């Protein structure tokens, strides 16, 4: 599969994550908003009705654990802050949004995720499974989407555009940070900073490689439970940003493995794309 078009889009999108480059949006332009309530951050994405990038905002957060909201009020406050900031820089009121829930948690999370957005003064137009959101941007009808978040490794198998299996295990970016914290005898927050420091990637990778190998093992276990062993694997999620990450998957999985640039933005953008026509 050729990811050139996707990578070109993501390259353009990254430009609108810089607030200094944002300009107000004319009143007649329809806007679509996606809100991603993640384990390590909350992300707000704005596209126009043609899915052109308008704005991308992110704030670190610890309001979701294992796919469930554990601090409702703080989640609302962060979403409202992002909404207010977006409205300020775009000089437009944002009235509606979409969101998504982690693999396998739709019935548990649908109402609570909607309540977070509604409490932040959004009308919720749609709630989708995160793998479907990722598939929307990647234009995937058949494949295994491996979503590597802060707390879990989620694997969703999509066949003919529909999710036929979800599999989720608690191994994610937070576990990498915990391993680094133990190795260096430092706090988890400091370890998180080291993990994200591209200048220390060569030192970090050997230490956290066993965690990545565990993610591969989880993915293989999920894939083996299906009869879709020949479908390609698509890696998304912020935990996959580590240099050398994809190589571990290439070595462990027998089918083709794909990873786009800026894969941490795949799901939030897909959430916005699936909102429908914006105001």
N, C-alpha and C positions, 0 to 999 in steps of 0.2 A: 504493500500500500504506500502510495506517495503522500507524504504529509506536507509537501511544499506549500500548498494553498493554506492549510491550517497554520503553519508556522509564519507565513506572511501576514495572515490576519492577526496572530498573536503579537507579532512585531509591531504592527500598527496599534494594537490595543495598548501595549506597554507605554506608548506615548501619552495616553490619557490617564495614566496612573501618576503623572507628575502634575500637581496642582498648578504649577506656574505656567503650564501649557494650555490650561483649560480656558475656554471662552464661553460667554453666555449663549444659551440656545434660544433661537427665535420662537415666539409663542406658537406658531403653526406646526412646529415639528413634533411628531408623536414620539414619546419616550417609553421605553420598556425598562423595568427595574427588576433585578434579581438580588435576593439576599441569601447568603450562604452562612448558616450558623455552624461553624466548625469547632473542632476541639481546641485548637490553638489560636484561632482568630475568627472574626466576623467580617465578611466581605460584602460590599455593595457594588453592583455593576449597573451601569446605565448604557443602553444602546438606543439607537433610533429605530423606527419601524422597519427599516431595511437592514437591521442588525449591524449598522456601522458603529464603531466604538465612540462613546461620548465621555464616559468617566468610569474610573475604577478606584475604589477606596477600601482600605483594610485597616482594622484595629485589632491588636492582640487581645485575646480574651481567654478566660478559663471558666466559661459558663456552661460548656457541654462536656460530658464525660461518657465514654462508651456509647456515643450516639444519642444521649438523653440530656435534656436541659436540667442542670443542677442548681443554677442560680438565675431564676426567672427575672428578677428585678434588674440585675446588672445586664442581662441580655437585652432587655427592653431599653435601658439607658444607652447602651452602645449603639443599638440600631437607630435610636432616635438621634444620637449625635451624628452618626454617619448620614442620616437623612437630612438633618439640618445643614450639615456642611455641603452636601450635594446641592441642596436648594440654593444655598448662598452663592456657590461658585457658578452654577448654571443659570441663576436668576429665574428659576422656574419652580413651581410647586410640584412635588412628587406625591401623587395621591394613591397610587396602586403599585403593587409589587407581587412577585412570585417567590417561592422558596422551595426547598427540597429537603427530604429526609434521608438519612443513611440507609444503606441496603438492609432489608429485612426488618425495618422499624416503622414501616408506614402506619400501621394501625396504632402503635404506641405514641407516635410523634405528631401525627397529622394535626390534631387539635391544639397541642401545646405550642408547636412551631407557629401555627396560625395566630394563636393568642399573643405570642411575642410581637409579631409584626403589627397586629391590630392595636396592641397597647402602645406601639410607637407611631400610631396614626397612619398606618397603611391599610388600604383595602386589599385583601389577599385574593388575587385572581386565580391562582393555581398553585397546587402543591404536587410535586412530582418526586419520584425516587431519584437520588443523586446519579445513579448510573445512566438513567434515561437522559438526564441533563447533560452529562458528559458525552453521551452518544450523539446528542443533537449537534454539538459543535464539531465533533470528529466525523459526523455523517456515517455512523456505524449502524448497520442493520444486523450484522452477525459478528459476534466476537465475545471475548471475555474481557471485561473492564475490571482492572485491579486498581482500586482506589485506596491510596496509602495516606491516611490522615494522621492526625496527632495521636489518636488513641487506638485505632484499629486498622487491620488490613481487611478490606471488604472486596469480595469478588462477585461480580454479577455476570451471568451468562445471558447474552441477548441473541435471540434467534428470530429472524424475520421481523425485527423491530420491537420485539416484546421480551421482557425479562422472564426467563424460564427457571432460573435458580439464583438464589443469593446465598452467600456464605461469608461470615464475618467472625474474625478472631481478634482478641485484644493484643495486637502487636503493631506499634506505629512509631511516629516520630518521637513521642514522649519516651518510649523505651530506649531509643538511641541516646537521648539526653541523660537518662538514668545510668546507662552504661558508661557514658563519658564522665558523669559526676563521680561514679565509683572509681573509675580508672585514675582520675586526676585528684580525687579526694576534695571535690569542690561542691558548691550548691548546684541544684538543678537549673536555676535561672542562668547562672554563669556558664554551665555546660551547654545550655541552649544557644548562648551567644557564640561559643566556640564552634558548635555544630554549623552555625549559619555563616561563619567566617570563611569565605572562599580561599583566603590566603593560608588557612590551616587544613584545607581539604585533604592533602596528602597524608597528614598526620592522623586525621580523624578517621579516615576510611578503614584502615586495618582494625581499629578498635571497635567500630560499629558493624563491621562486616557480618559477624554472627547474627545480628538482629536482621539484617537484610536477607541473609540466608533463611532465617525463620519465616520471613515474609514470602520468600520463594516457596518454601515448604507448604505454607498455608494455601498459596495459589495453586500449587500442584494438586493438593488434596481436594480443593474445590473443583478444579477442572476434571479430575478423575471421577468425580461423582456424576458427571454428565456423559452423554454419548456424543459430545461435540469436541472431541479431543484434537481435531485438526483446525479448529477455529483460531484466529490470531489473538494475541494478548495485547491490550492497550493499557499502559501505565499512566495513571493520573494521580494528582494529589501532592500536597506540599512536602510530604516526607520523602518524595522521590527525587528531590533536587540535588542530593548529594552527588558529587563527582564520582563516577565509577559505578553508580547504582544500577543502571541498565545492564552493564556487563555481567553482573551477578545473575540477573534474570536470564540473560542470553545463555549463560552456561548451565542454568538449572532447568530451563523449560525447552521442550523439544520443538514446539511450534514457533511461528514467527512472533517476535516481540517488538512493539512500537512504542515510542515515547516522543511526544512533541516537545518543542521549546515551551518554557513557561507553563509547565503542566499544572502548576498550582492554581492557575486561573481557568482551567478547562471547565470545571463544574459550575463555578459562579456565572461564567458567561453563558453556559448552556441554560441555566435557570432563567436568565433574562430573556434568552431567545424564545423560550417556551411560554412566556407570559401571554402572548397574543398581541393584538394591536394596542399600542399605548396612547395616552392622551396627548 
